[in-house]
Amino acid sequence: MTVVSSRRTFLKGAAASLVVPLVVPAAVRATVPADIAENAFLRLDADGLVTCILPTCEMGQGTHTGQAMILAEELGADWRTIRVEMPKQPSDPYRLPFGQMRSVGSYGIRFFHDPMRQAAARLRMILIQAGAEHLGVSATELEARDGAVVHDATGRSVPFGDLVAKASTLTVPKEPVLRPESERTLTGTNVPRLDTPAKVRAEAVYGIDVTLPDMVYGAVRLAPVFGSDVARLDPASVESLPGVLKVVQVPRGAVVVAESWWQAKRAADALDIDFTRTEHDALDQSALDALISEGLGRENVPMTLMRGDPAAALDASDHVIEADYAIPMLAHACLEPINCTASSTLERTELWTGTQGHDWIRMNLERELGITADQLTINTAFLGGGFGRKTWQHEAVQAILASRALGGRPVKVIWSREDDMAFGFYRQIMQARFRGAVDAAGRITAMSVRVAGPQMGAFLVRENNMDPFSLLGLVDTPYGIPNYAVNHAVTPVPIPLSPWRSIAGSFTGYWMESFIDELAHAAGMDPVAFRLANLPADSRAHVVLTRAAEMAKWSTPAPEGVHRGASVVGSYGSFVAQVAEIQIEDDRVRVSKVYAAIDCGRAIHPGQVETQVQGAVIDALGPTLRAKITLDQGATIQSNFTDYELVRINEAPEVQVENIETGAPLGGVGEPGVPPLAGAVCNAVFAATGRRIRSLPLADHGLA
Amino acid sequence: MTSFKLNGTPVETAADPEKPLLWVLREDFALTGTKFGCGIGSCGACTVHLDGEPVRACSLPLGAVEGADITTIEGLLADTANPVMTAWIELDVPQCGYCQCGQMMSATALIRDVPDPQDADIDEYMSGNLCRCGTYNRIRAATKRAAELNRT
């Protein structure tokens, strides 16, 4: 290839870049003005590097690599020259509409796939037009390939970066012409992740690693009971300890600032502080459980979903199965403890943190401290895990108040693991009562589900008490149930809650797939055969379950001592079926293998789909076996990984994953691997022991 | 004043001898590859080598490393062909990546002690290193690959 032009050196600088708007779908924009939405952008610099400003953070899900692949393929660039960045300025033009600046809902790929392709196609089209003028040939003879506009007939080419100036004078085409499927040769392959080398070489900067000149450290001392605040604070009790610079009162407690975090933490522990009493100072776990249980039999609960006449069908059946299910609260326990670094004065605030929720930080800071968007800059670092926890960041308030108390000096507030475990934003505690009936042919004739517990997504409820954070996985069940009802008896809890990977799916998947297993047993049928008989034959659930059963050789007997359980759940636009193989050794469940088949529409990066599903299985297995958050005297009992036990490598099953493409639209990948796991494992426990596990974790049943 | 060898270089520090090595490394020597995860030696994110043996820096007071030879993840970077890092990159192990420096420190000691580790060896040696993203399947494969690179 002959490079006919190289003017990079003349084009360096801010002005030498080409910007194409990235238009998010109207449905996404919801209530915000289009002009803001259209300012999210794709930028080509004169050095040939492409930057895409998107609100998706990198918290382990590999999104930035997948997004780079989609852009590179459509543009005709080397994927390694693509960078995805998060906007720093909530108020600048380079942000998505308010409410969309977040990384949740397994959105990263499925949500931005089409807008990214369209923006990349527009950019490619003007580059080709500029290339045509530059090379003096017709645009129809040109191709965009490997970061250059190429004229195959003469072997001449010009790098994208050299066309920036010319292309900047051209009009961005309104209608992007996308590449045909035959030219989509990058997506669907396993390129190396963009962030791996930095992470392996310890060069990736997480929030907790951010280091600023003159920075000092803050440790927190917060009220153990939710809703409590500071009653009395004696800063002098620790001000003479080594390294201590300041004691700063914040909502719910205090931040102690010191030269070293270790000094700050020691002083925070020694701080003389009293907290106000609350009406739930005596709340313990059994009282909380009873509070939720009340909803199971509550009268006059509005109906969210009603199909056919389930009450009549259940009355008419002489084979009604009834079962109550429960799940406890869970912590997210991201391995990187909660932290935020702030440099703040009354006029100007700059934050450094790993966050899933720019907009929530911004909203919270405006509400609590009156900081407006134009006064705020957020620098997003890598996240050492998110799982839903890092959508809420009250530690930003703590860091800001601490920095202001020191005249704007940068303060890095770090929560200890014990703080992280104790101070909440938990997966909600929920219960459910299932009633179902099957006929002689093994068909589910009716089902009713009463959900009881908090309505974590109350702000999303539009009609019929339909809260996606509580009821997805039930109202959208793939099973063909002619008579079906779902409703939710709402009981608020005085504990801060936060979405936990797959949100409602983390418990509705477990409940529904366990209860389906109960119905299969009642019908005297094989659990997989029963499911397939009750799923529409052309459904994605049917396809993935069929494949997972094949992978596990379900139709042949398991080896001696091995027991199998199956499960299939759709969430976030994808379907995942899992078959768990367990052994029971000394009354302890050991999950030795999990077979998973996923249909996420199209696997942009099959290797990352595999590893996300593997990770989701491990993530879901912790709370299936042992992990739970419980209360005593209004405060959390668990304190660290010693009493909130998660899965380690010695308990990690081999997880075999297959991608199935049924031609469905793109689905999410980060979360859909979670919902099927607990059901698959508990159904295997039933196969092994005859015991139906209707609450988690298995340790509560003496099985882990 | 505490003196020790850090990644091959003699160093000394006036930090409080009770200060855990983790915070000395991160705050006083700006070596942030050693991570804070639990503070009680339970998660392994802060794993470093003390005289070649993996230890939890969060639970090791500075005073205890007087005269010792400490190696952190940054100390492994000098060897550009480091088999553990090579295998970790080759198999694209990290998701969030936060635990991986600790994982690699443990794996480095494992493949030295057990040149051809099987699953049982890996499970035993590495179970002190928690990975919240659940990358264990790839950690097993990468550890075996690193051992293979180390043998050849």
HADDOCK unambig.tbl for C-alpha pairs under 7 A between the chains (distance, minus, plus):
assign (segid A and resid 59 and name CA) (segid B and resid 96 and name CA) 5.10 0.50 0.50
assign (segid A and resid 60 and name CA) (segid B and resid 95 and name CA) 3.90 0.50 0.50
assign (segid A and resid 60 and name CA) (segid B and resid 96 and name CA) 3.42 0.50 0.50
assign (segid A and resid 60 and name CA) (segid B and resid 97 and name CA) 6.87 0.50 0.50
assign (segid A and resid 61 and name CA) (segid B and resid 95 and name CA) 6.17 0.50 0.50
assign (segid A and resid 62 and name CA) (segid B and resid 95 and name CA) 6.81 0.50 0.50
assign (segid A and resid 192 and name CA) (segid B and resid 92 and name CA) 6.55 0.50 0.50
assign (segid A and resid 193 and name CA) (segid B and resid 92 and name CA) 6.61 0.50 0.50
assign (segid A and resid 196 and name CA) (segid B and resid 89 and name CA) 6.21 0.50 0.50
assign (segid A and resid 196 and name CA) (segid B and resid 92 and name CA) 6.20 0.50 0.50
assign (segid A and resid 196 and name CA) (segid B and resid 94 and name CA) 6.36 0.50 0.50
assign (segid A and resid 197 and name CA) (segid B and resid 89 and name CA) 6.17 0.50 0.50
assign (segid A and resid 199 and name CA) (segid B and resid 97 and name CA) 5.70 0.50 0.50
assign (segid A and resid 200 and name CA) (segid B and resid 85 and name CA) 6.28 0.50 0.50
assign (segid A and resid 200 and name CA) (segid B and resid 88 and name CA) 6.90 0.50 0.50
assign (segid A and resid 200 and name CA) (segid B and resid 89 and name CA) 6.86 0.50 0.50
assign (segid A and resid 200 and name CA) (segid B and resid 100 and name CA) 6.90 0.50 0.50
assign (segid A and resid 200 and name CA) (segid B and resid 101 and name CA) 6.74 0.50 0.50
assign (segid A and resid 201 and name CA) (segid B and resid 77 and name CA) 6.82 0.50 0.50
assign (segid A and resid 202 and name CA) (segid B and resid 33 and name CA) 4.85 0.50 0.50
assign (segid A and resid 202 and name CA) (segid B and resid 74 and name CA) 6.90 0.50 0.50
assign (segid A and resid 202 and name CA) (segid B and resid 101 and name CA) 6.77 0.50 0.50
assign (segid A and resid 209 and name CA) (segid B and resid 32 and name CA) 5.96 0.50 0.50
assign (segid A and resid 262 and name CA) (segid B and resid 19 and name CA) 6.84 0.50 0.50
assign (segid A and resid 262 and name CA) (segid B and resid 23 and name CA) 6.92 0.50 0.50
assign (segid A and resid 334 and name CA) (segid B and resid 132 and name CA) 6.63 0.50 0.50
assign (segid A and resid 335 and name CA) (segid B and resid 37 and name CA) 5.49 0.50 0.50
assign (segid A and resid 335 and name CA) (segid B and resid 98 and name CA) 6.83 0.50 0.50
assign (segid A and resid 335 and name CA) (segid B and resid 132 and name CA) 6.24 0.50 0.50
assign (segid A and resid 336 and name CA) (segid B and resid 37 and name CA) 5.86 0.50 0.50
assign (segid A and resid 336 and name CA) (segid B and resid 98 and name CA) 6.67 0.50 0.50
assign (segid A and resid 337 and name CA) (segid B and resid 37 and name CA) 6.37 0.50 0.50
assign (segid A and resid 383 and name CA) (segid B and resid 96 and name CA) 6.52 0.50 0.50
assign (segid A and resid 384 and name CA) (segid B and resid 96 and name CA) 5.26 0.50 0.50
assign (segid A and resid 384 and name CA) (segid B and resid 97 and name CA) 6.69 0.50 0.50
assign (segid A and resid 384 and name CA) (segid B and resid 98 and name CA) 4.95 0.50 0.50
assign (segid A and resid 385 and name CA) (segid B and resid 96 and name CA) 5.54 0.50 0.50
assign (segid A and resid 417 and name CA) (segid B and resid 37 and name CA) 6.77 0.50 0.50
assign (segid A and resid 417 and name CA) (segid B and resid 38 and name CA) 5.04 0.50 0.50
assign (segid A and resid 614 and name CA) (segid B and resid 134 and name CA) 6.80 0.50 0.50
assign (segid A and resid 615 and name CA) (segid B and resid 133 and name CA) 5.26 0.50 0.50
assign (segid A and resid 615 and name CA) (segid B and resid 134 and name CA) 4.15 0.50 0.50
assign (segid A and resid 615 and name CA) (segid B and resid 135 and name CA) 5.93 0.50 0.50
assign (segid A and resid 618 and name CA) (segid B and resid 134 and name CA) 5.18 0.50 0.50
assign (segid A and resid 619 and name CA) (segid B and resid 132 and name CA) 6.89 0.50 0.50
assign (segid A and resid 619 and name CA) (segid B and resid 133 and name CA) 6.83 0.50 0.50
assign (segid A and resid 619 and name CA) (segid B and resid 134 and name CA) 6.37 0.50 0.50
assign (segid A and resid 640 and name CA) (segid B and resid 38 and name CA) 6.80 0.50 0.50
assign (segid A and resid 641 and name CA) (segid B and resid 42 and name CA) 6.57 0.50 0.50
assign (segid A and resid 648 and name CA) (segid B and resid 127 and name CA) 5.56 0.50 0.50
assign (segid A and resid 648 and name CA) (segid B and resid 130 and name CA) 5.65 0.50 0.50
assign (segid A and resid 649 and name CA) (segid B and resid 123 and name CA) 5.57 0.50 0.50
assign (segid A and resid 649 and name CA) (segid B and resid 126 and name CA) 6.74 0.50 0.50
assign (segid A and resid 649 and name CA) (segid B and resid 127 and name CA) 5.33 0.50 0.50
assign (segid A and resid 649 and name CA) (segid B and resid 136 and name CA) 5.62 0.50 0.50
assign (segid A and resid 650 and name CA) (segid B and resid 123 and name CA) 4.40 0.50 0.50
assign (segid A and resid 650 and name CA) (segid B and resid 124 and name CA) 6.71 0.50 0.50
assign (segid A and resid 650 and name CA) (segid B and resid 127 and name CA) 5.80 0.50 0.50
assign (segid A and resid 652 and name CA) (segid B and resid 136 and name CA) 6.65 0.50 0.50
assign (segid A and resid 654 and name CA) (segid B and resid 137 and name CA) 6.30 0.50 0.50
